[in-house]
Amino acid sequence: MISLSEKIKQKASELGIDKVGFARAGALADQGSHFFEWLERGRHGEMGWLEREPEKRTDPRSIFPDARTVVSVAVNYYTPYIHSNDKGAGKISRYAWGDDYHDVVKEKLRALLDWIIAENPEATGKACVDTAPVMEKAWAQRSGLGWIGKHSNVITKEFGSWVFLGEILLNLELDYDQPVADHCGSCTACIDACPTDAIAEPFVVDSNKCISYATIELRADDLPETISPRLNGWIYGCDICQDVCPWNRFEKPTDETRFEPRLSQTALDLESIESFTPESYAERFRKSAMKRTKLSGLKRNAKALSGKAKLQN
């Protein structure tokens, strides 16, 4: 007889989930201490929400008391397009080319949870994608999906690091998978390639120096002078540390069409950004992860890339 654990993995595959694994829910002692130290050293920049009740992030039972299992999933988002080197355009991080992954992955997780409950009416659970206070990378490693690379992204053997993560906190005990060992070895490609030295040490990213953080999360009127001249053409996010990772030579195109680049664009014309109104911006980036930076942030980034003194909001 096929176990519920195997049935869940089969159903997940049918729903377009590329990897799934199970880990016993509990406190993340080592990862929690590293997270607290990271916060204490101010490496989260201005992402103040990470400071709110950080202890909740170290134990999924703090947000779902009945949790017995963390079901971790990975969804491949790689699409075989390349970035433009046009100096008149700003490059978009690969993860934001298509529809907002929060919506896409959450839809798959909810469908999987509904199926689990239909199979076992005693089941209850909570689906989480990024915004929930769950240390998803740590759980992905514990669940056997991959390991955390020196650039702090989860790397899988099958898809490299081009994966979105999500979890279902479940009140059932399942057949737990084994954690994945680190396979980065002595490689320092990501550390060496970062133009702003944001990877302060292996496995530790200093957000204050990170292009992705600056162009997406930072709410300042201007980009820091330590970052602005080193954007390397990025207007939203940055893929440099992933592009150079040797494991990403195993990348495979995703079957999820919603991750295809919108309007076939992997970059934005800098001059066109100046003409965006709040209405046209909202329409262009509706259901896109790029709305995270807001119109003012996008124009600020374009200003830094183009060298113009001012772009009107």
LUMDORO-887353 format. One line per 4 residues: their letters; for each residue z negated, x negated, y negated of N, C-alpha, C. Coordinates in steps of 0.2 Angstrom, whole numbers. Last residue first. Layout:
<recs>
a> Z:X:Y:Z:X:Y:Z:X:Y | ... .
</recs>
This chain:
<recs>
nqlk> 49:-40:-308:47:-36:-303:50:-29:-304 | 61:-53:-312:57:-47:-314:55:-43:-308 | 59:-70:-311:62:-64:-308:58:-58:-309 | 60:-86:-319:57:-79:-318:62:-74:-315 .
akgs> 66:-98:-317:59:-98:-321:56:-91:-320 | 73:-103:-302:73:-99:-308:66:-99:-311 | 73:-109:-290:71:-113:-296:71:-110:-302 | 75:-103:-278:81:-104:-283:79:-108:-289 .
laka> 63:-103:-272:68:-106:-269:74:-108:-273 | 54:-97:-281:53:-104:-279:59:-107:-276 | 61:-84:-282:60:-89:-288:59:-96:-286 | 58:-80:-269:65:-81:-271:65:-86:-277 .
nrkl> 45:-78:-270:47:-83:-265:55:-85:-267 | 44:-68:-279:41:-74:-280:44:-80:-276 | 51:-58:-272:54:-60:-278:50:-67:-280 | 41:-56:-262:48:-58:-260:52:-61:-266 .
gslk> 30:-52:-269:30:-58:-265:37:-60:-264 | 34:-40:-275:32:-45:-279:32:-52:-276 | 37:-32:-263:42:-34:-267:40:-40:-272 | 28:-38:-248:28:-34:-254:34:-36:-259 .
trkm> 26:-43:-236:25:-48:-242:26:-44:-248 | 28:-33:-227:21:-36:-228:21:-40:-234 | 40:-29:-225:37:-26:-230:30:-29:-232 | 45:-36:-214:45:-39:-220:42:-36:-226 .
askr> 45:-28:-203:39:-32:-204:39:-35:-211 | 51:-12:-206:52:-19:-205:46:-23:-206 | 51:2:-210:50:0:-203:52:-7:-201 | 61:-3:-224:58:3:-220:57:1:-213 .
frea> 68:-11:-232:63:-14:-227:59:-9:-224 | 77:-4:-239:80:-9:-236:75:-12:-230 | 68:6:-246:73:8:-241:76:2:-237 | 60:-3:-253:57:2:-248:62:4:-243 .
ysep> 70:-8:-262:66:-12:-257:63:-8:-252 | 74:3:-269:79:0:-264:76:-5:-260 | 62:6:-275:65:11:-271:70:8:-266 | 59:-5:-283:54:-3:-278:57:2:-273 .
tfse> 74:-14:-283:70:-10:-286:64:-8:-281 | 83:-30:-283:79:-25:-279:74:-21:-284 | 89:-40:-290:91:-33:-292:87:-28:-288 | 84:-51:-285:83:-50:-292:84:-43:-293 .
isel> 91:-52:-273:84:-50:-273:81:-48:-280 | 103:-57:-275:102:-50:-274:95:-47:-274 | 101:-70:-276:103:-67:-282:102:-59:-281 | 98:-74:-263:93:-75:-268:95:-71:-274 .
dlat> 102:-65:-248:105:-68:-254:100:-68:-260 | 92:-69:-234:94:-64:-239:97:-68:-245 | 96:-70:-216:94:-73:-222:95:-68:-228 | 101:-64:-206:95:-68:-204:93:-72:-210 .
qslr> 109:-48:-204:107:-53:-209:101:-57:-206 | 114:-37:-198:117:-44:-196:114:-49:-200 | 107:-26:-202:113:-28:-206:116:-35:-204 | 94:-34:-193:96:-28:-197:102:-31:-202 .
pefr> 95:-43:-178:95:-43:-185:98:-37:-189 | 86:-34:-164:93:-37:-167:92:-38:-175 | 76:-28:-160:74:-34:-162:81:-38:-165 | 81:-16:-154:78:-15:-160:76:-22:-163 .
tedt> 85:-20:-141:90:-20:-146:87:-19:-153 | 79:-29:-129:76:-24:-134:81:-25:-140 | 81:-39:-121:85:-33:-120:83:-28:-125 | 83:-56:-128:79:-50:-127:84:-44:-125 .
pkef> 89:-71:-121:90:-65:-126:86:-59:-123 | 78:-84:-119:83:-79:-116:83:-74:-121 | 73:-102:-119:74:-95:-122:79:-91:-119 | 71:-114:-115:71:-109:-110:72:-102:-113 .
rnwp> 69:-121:-126:76:-122:-123:77:-117:-118 | 56:-120:-130:60:-115:-132:68:-116:-130 | 50:-132:-126:49:-126:-121:54:-120:-123 | 51:-140:-137:55:-141:-131:55:-135:-126 .
cvdq> 51:-135:-153:47:-135:-147:52:-135:-141 | 58:-133:-164:58:-139:-162:54:-140:-155 | 56:-119:-168:63:-122:-167:63:-128:-163 | 42:-119:-170:45:-116:-164:52:-118:-162 .
cidc> 41:-125:-182:37:-128:-177:39:-125:-170 | 50:-117:-190:51:-124:-189:47:-127:-183 | 50:-104:-195:51:-105:-188:51:-113:-186 | 42:-94:-207:45:-101:-205:45:-102:-198 .
gyiw> 42:-82:-220:40:-85:-214:43:-92:-213 | 54:-80:-230:49:-76:-227:48:-79:-220 | 62:-90:-235:60:-85:-240:54:-80:-237 | 66:-107:-233:62:-101:-230:60:-96:-236 .
gnlr> 71:-119:-237:75:-113:-237:72:-107:-234 | 60:-128:-237:66:-129:-233:70:-123:-232 | 49:-129:-245:50:-122:-242:56:-123:-236 | 44:-138:-253:45:-140:-246:46:-134:-242 .
psit> 40:-135:-266:46:-139:-265:48:-141:-258 | 29:-126:-263:35:-123:-266:41:-128:-265 | 18:-133:-258:22:-129:-253:29:-128:-256 | 10:-138:-268:11:-142:-262:16:-139:-257 .
epld> 10:-128:-278:15:-133:-279:15:-138:-273 | 10:-111:-271:6:-118:-272:12:-123:-273 | 19:-98:-279:18:-102:-273:14:-109:-275 | 12:-87:-290:16:-92:-289:14:-95:-282 .
darl> 3:-76:-289:9:-75:-293:14:-81:-292 | -4:-74:-273:-4:-77:-279:3:-76:-283 | -6:-69:-260:-4:-64:-265:-4:-67:-272 | 0:-74:-244:-3:-76:-250:-1:-71:-256 .
eita> 7:-69:-233:1:-67:-234:-2:-68:-241 | 21:-75:-234:19:-68:-232:13:-66:-234 | 22:-88:-239:27:-83:-241:26:-76:-238 | 10:-94:-234:11:-94:-241:17:-88:-243 .
ysic> 11:-93:-220:6:-90:-224:7:-89:-231 | 23:-100:-218:23:-93:-216:17:-90:-220 | 19:-113:-223:24:-109:-226:24:-102:-224 | 2:-119:-224:7:-116:-220:13:-112:-224 .
knsd> -9:-123:-230:-3:-127:-230:3:-125:-227 | -18:-114:-228:-17:-115:-235:-11:-120:-235 | -20:-113:-214:-16:-108:-217:-14:-110:-224 | -19:-125:-203:-22:-124:-209:-18:-119:-213 .
vvfp> -20:-124:-186:-16:-123:-191:-20:-122:-198 | -23:-133:-171:-27:-130:-177:-22:-130:-183 | -17:-139:-161:-20:-132:-159:-23:-129:-166 | -20:-155:-167:-17:-151:-162:-21:-145:-161 .
eaia> -22:-153:-185:-24:-157:-179:-21:-152:-173 | -15:-146:-194:-20:-151:-196:-22:-156:-191 | -1:-141:-198:-5:-142:-191:-9:-148:-192 | 5:-143:-210:0:-137:-209:-4:-138:-203 .
dtpc> 13:-152:-217:7:-155:-213:2:-149:-212 | 25:-147:-222:19:-147:-226:12:-149:-223 | 35:-148:-212:36:-151:-218:30:-151:-223 | 33:-151:-195:30:-147:-201:31:-151:-207 .
adic> 36:-161:-186:42:-157:-189:39:-153:-195 | 25:-166:-179:29:-170:-183:34:-167:-188 | 20:-154:-173:16:-158:-178:20:-162:-183 | 30:-152:-164:29:-147:-169:25:-150:-175 .
atcs> 30:-163:-156:36:-162:-160:34:-157:-165 | 21:-170:-148:19:-168:-154:25:-166:-159 | 17:-171:-131:22:-169:-136:19:-168:-142 | 9:-174:-120:8:-178:-126:13:-177:-131 .
gchd> 6:-157:-115:6:-164:-113:5:-168:-120 | 8:-144:-114:11:-147:-120:11:-155:-119 | 3:-135:-105:9:-139:-103:12:-143:-109 | -13:-130:-100:-9:-132:-106:-3:-136:-103 .
avpq> -14:-116:-88:-16:-123:-90:-11:-125:-96 | -18:-99:-88:-13:-104:-88:-15:-111:-91 | -29:-90:-77:-27:-93:-84:-22:-99:-83 | -25:-79:-65:-28:-85:-67:-25:-87:-74 .
dydl> -28:-61:-65:-24:-66:-65:-27:-73:-67 | -37:-48:-56:-37:-53:-62:-32:-59:-60 | -34:-32:-52:-34:-39:-49:-32:-44:-54 | -46:-22:-62:-40:-24:-59:-40:-30:-55 .
elnl> -57:-10:-67:-56:-16:-64:-50:-17:-61 | -55:1:-81:-54:0:-74:-54:-8:-73 | -54:3:-95:-61:4:-92:-61:3:-84 | -45:-8:-105:-45:-3:-100:-52:-3:-97 .
lieg> -35:-12:-118:-42:-13:-116:-43:-7:-111 | -20:-19:-119:-23:-13:-118:-30:-15:-115 | -11:-29:-131:-16:-28:-126:-18:-21:-125 | 2:-41:-135:-2:-35:-136:-6:-34:-131 .
lfvw> 14:-52:-143:8:-50:-139:5:-44:-140 | 31:-57:-143:26:-53:-146:20:-52:-141 | 39:-73:-141:36:-67:-138:31:-64:-143 | 45:-87:-141:48:-81:-144:45:-75:-141 .
sgfe> 41:-98:-134:36:-95:-139:38:-89:-142 | 48:-97:-118:46:-101:-124:40:-97:-128 | 50:-88:-108:53:-87:-114:52:-91:-120 | 44:-94:-96:50:-90:-96:54:-89:-102 .
ktiv> 32:-100:-100:37:-104:-96:44:-101:-96 | 26:-97:-116:27:-95:-109:33:-99:-106 | 14:-100:-128:21:-103:-125:21:-100:-118 | 7:-95:-143:7:-94:-136:14:-96:-133 .
nshk> 4:-106:-157:7:-100:-154:7:-100:-146 | -1:-118:-161:-6:-112:-161:-2:-106:-158 | 5:-129:-160:7:-126:-166:3:-119:-166 | 1:-133:-147:-2:-137:-152:0:-133:-159 .
giwg> 0:-117:-138:3:-123:-140:-1:-127:-146 | -9:-109:-126:-8:-110:-133:-6:-117:-135 | 1:-102:-112:-4:-107:-115:-3:-107:-122 | 3:-87:-103:6:-93:-106:0:-97:-108 .
lgsr> -2:-76:-95:5:-76:-98:8:-82:-101 | -15:-76:-90:-9:-79:-86:-2:-79:-89 | -25:-71:-96:-22:-67:-92:-16:-70:-88 | -29:-82:-105:-34:-80:-99:-30:-75:-94 .
qawa> -18:-81:-114:-19:-87:-109:-24:-85:-103 | -20:-69:-119:-14:-70:-116:-15:-76:-111 | -33:-71:-125:-32:-66:-119:-26:-67:-116 | -29:-80:-135:-34:-82:-130:-34:-77:-124 .
kemv> -21:-71:-143:-18:-78:-140:-23:-80:-134 | -29:-61:-147:-24:-59:-142:-21:-66:-139 | -43:-56:-150:-40:-63:-150:-35:-63:-145 | -44:-42:-160:-44:-45:-153:-40:-51:-154 .
patd> -45:-30:-170:-49:-37:-170:-49:-40:-163 | -28:-25:-173:-35:-24:-170:-38:-30:-170 | -15:-29:-177:-20:-27:-182:-27:-26:-179 | -10:-34:-163:-10:-38:-169:-16:-36:-174 .
vcak> -11:-20:-155:-6:-24:-157:-7:-28:-164 | -19:-11:-142:-20:-15:-148:-13:-20:-149 | -25:4:-135:-19:-1:-136:-20:-4:-142 | -38:8:-124:-36:7:-131:-30:2:-131 .
gtae> -42:20:-111:-41:13:-114:-39:14:-121 | -47:26:-95:-47:27:-103:-45:20:-105 | -45:34:-79:-44:29:-84:-44:31:-91 | -46:45:-71:-53:42:-74:-52:36:-79 .
pnea> -33:47:-67:-36:52:-72:-43:49:-75 | -21:37:-64:-29:37:-62:-32:41:-68 | -9:41:-68:-10:38:-61:-17:38:-59 | -11:44:-81:-8:49:-76:-9:47:-69 .
iiwd> -16:32:-86:-20:38:-85:-17:43:-81 | -4:25:-84:-10:23:-81:-15:28:-80 | 4:31:-94:6:31:-87:0:29:-82 | -2:29:-106:-2:36:-103:0:36:-96 .
llar> -1:15:-106:-7:18:-105:-7:25:-103 | 13:14:-108:10:11:-102:3:14:-100 | 15:20:-120:18:23:-114:15:21:-108 | 8:11:-128:5:18:-127:8:22:-121 .
lkek> 16:0:-126:9:0:-124:6:7:-123 | 27:4:-133:28:2:-126:21:2:-123 | 23:6:-146:26:12:-142:26:10:-135 | 18:-7:-149:13:-1:-148:16:4:-144 .
vvdh> 31:-13:-150:26:-15:-145:21:-10:-144 | 36:-6:-161:40:-7:-155:35:-8:-149 | 27:-8:-172:29:-1:-169:32:-1:-162 | 26:-22:-173:20:-17:-172:22:-11:-169 .
yddg> 38:-26:-176:36:-27:-169:30:-23:-168 | 50:-18:-185:43:-20:-185:40:-20:-178 | 67:-22:-181:62:-17:-183:55:-21:-182 | 72:-39:-185:74:-32:-183:68:-27:-185 .
wayr> 68:-51:-190:75:-49:-191:76:-42:-190 | 55:-56:-189:56:-51:-194:63:-49:-195 | 55:-67:-181:52:-61:-178:53:-55:-183 | 62:-77:-188:66:-74:-182:62:-67:-180 .
sikg> 61:-77:-205:58:-79:-199:61:-75:-193 | 75:-80:-215:70:-75:-213:67:-77:-206 | 80:-90:-229:80:-89:-222:74:-84:-220 | 89:-86:-243:83:-88:-241:82:-85:-233 .
agkd> 104:-93:-251:101:-88:-247:94:-90:-244 | 111:-103:-256:110:-97:-261:106:-92:-257 | 112:-113:-247:107:-114:-252:106:-108:-256 | 115:-109:-230:117:-107:-237:112:-108:-242 .
nshi> 113:-110:-217:110:-116:-222:113:-115:-229 | 107:-97:-207:112:-100:-212:108:-105:-216 | 101:-97:-190:100:-97:-197:105:-100:-202 | 109:-88:-177:106:-94:-180:105:-93:-187 .
ypty> 105:-78:-162:108:-79:-169:105:-85:-172 | 101:-71:-150:105:-77:-150:109:-78:-157 | 84:-67:-151:91:-64:-151:95:-70:-153 | 68:-65:-143:73:-69:-145:80:-66:-145 .
ynva> 57:-58:-140:60:-55:-146:66:-60:-148 | 48:-52:-126:52:-57:-128:56:-54:-134 | 31:-48:-125:38:-45:-126:43:-50:-129 | 17:-48:-115:21:-52:-119:28:-48:-119 .
vsvv> 0:-41:-113:8:-41:-112:11:-46:-117 | -15:-40:-105:-11:-43:-110:-4:-42:-108 | -28:-30:-102:-21:-30:-100:-17:-33:-106 | -44:-33:-99:-39:-34:-104:-33:-35:-101 .
trad> -56:-23:-92:-50:-27:-91:-47:-27:-97 | -67:-15:-96:-68:-19:-90:-62:-24:-89 | -73:-6:-110:-68:-11:-107:-71:-15:-101 | -82:2:-116:-80:3:-109:-75:-2:-106 .
pfis> -81:-1:-130:-87:-3:-125:-86:-2:-118 | -71:-7:-139:-70:-3:-134:-76:-4:-129 | -76:-17:-148:-72:-11:-151:-70:-6:-146 | -84:-24:-140:-87:-22:-147:-82:-17:-150 .
rpdt> -77:-28:-130:-81:-23:-129:-84:-20:-135 | -70:-40:-133:-66:-33:-134:-71:-27:-133 | -77:-52:-143:-78:-48:-137:-75:-41:-137 | -73:-58:-154:-74:-63:-148:-76:-59:-142 .
rkep> -71:-50:-165:-65:-53:-162:-67:-56:-155 | -84:-47:-169:-81:-42:-165:-74:-45:-162 | -87:-58:-177:-90:-58:-170:-87:-52:-166 | -83:-55:-190:-79:-59:-185:-81:-59:-178 .
erel> -84:-45:-200:-87:-44:-193:-83:-49:-188 | -72:-52:-210:-76:-46:-209:-78:-45:-202 | -64:-63:-211:-71:-64:-211:-75:-58:-210 | -51:-57:-210:-53:-61:-204:-61:-63:-205 .
wgme> -49:-52:-223:-51:-47:-217:-53:-51:-211 | -45:-63:-231:-52:-61:-231:-54:-56:-225 | -35:-74:-232:-35:-68:-227:-42:-66:-226 | -33:-85:-240:-36:-79:-243:-36:-73:-238 .
ghrg> -37:-97:-227:-34:-96:-234:-38:-89:-237 | -42:-101:-215:-39:-94:-215:-36:-92:-222 | -49:-112:-217:-42:-113:-215:-39:-106:-214 | -63:-114:-220:-58:-111:-225:-51:-111:-223 .
relw> -72:-118:-211:-68:-123:-215:-63:-121:-219 | -76:-106:-206:-81:-110:-210:-77:-115:-214 | -65:-103:-198:-66:-99:-204:-71:-103:-209 | -66:-113:-188:-60:-112:-192:-61:-108:-198 .
effh> -78:-109:-183:-77:-116:-186:-71:-116:-191 | -75:-97:-177:-80:-97:-182:-79:-104:-186 | -65:-102:-167:-63:-97:-173:-68:-97:-178 | -73:-109:-159:-68:-113:-162:-65:-108:-168 .
sgqd> -82:-99:-154:-84:-105:-158:-79:-108:-162 | -72:-92:-147:-76:-89:-152:-79:-94:-157 | -68:-100:-137:-63:-98:-142:-67:-95:-148 | -80:-100:-130:-77:-106:-132:-72:-105:-138 .
alag> -83:-86:-127:-88:-91:-130:-84:-97:-133 | -78:-71:-127:-74:-78:-127:-79:-83:-131 | -85:-59:-117:-86:-63:-123:-82:-69:-122 | -74:-48:-108:-80:-51:-109:-80:-55:-115 .
araf> -64:-42:-95:-66:-41:-102:-73:-44:-103 | -53:-52:-85:-60:-48:-85:-62:-48:-92 | -36:-49:-86:-42:-53:-87:-48:-49:-87 | -19:-48:-81:-25:-45:-82:-31:-50:-82 .
gvkd> -2:-47:-88:-7:-50:-84:-14:-47:-86 | 16:-47:-90:9:-43:-91:4:-47:-86 | 31:-48:-99:26:-51:-95:20:-47:-96 | 40:-39:-104:43:-45:-101:37:-48:-96 .
igle> 43:-22:-105:38:-27:-106:39:-33:-102 | 51:-11:-103:54:-17:-107:48:-22:-109 | 47:-2:-94:46:-1:-101:48:-6:-106 | 48:-9:-82:52:-3:-83:52:-1:-90 .
sakq> 37:-17:-83:44:-20:-83:49:-15:-85 | 26:-8:-82:27:-12:-88:34:-15:-89 | 28:-4:-69:29:0:-74:30:-3:-81 | 24:-16:-62:31:-14:-61:33:-9:-67 .
kike> 11:-18:-66:16:-23:-68:23:-20:-67 | 6:-6:-61:6:-7:-68:11:-12:-70 | 7:-9:-47:11:-4:-50:11:-4:-58 | -2:-20:-46:5:-21:-45:9:-15:-48 .
slsi> -14:-13:-48:-12:-19:-53:-4:-20:-52 | -14:-4:-38:-13:-1:-45:-11:-7:-50 | -5:-10:-24:-11:-9:-28:-9:-6:-35 | 4:-3:-11:4:-6:-17:-2:-5:-21 .
m> 0:-4:6:0:0:0:0:-4:-6 .
</recs>
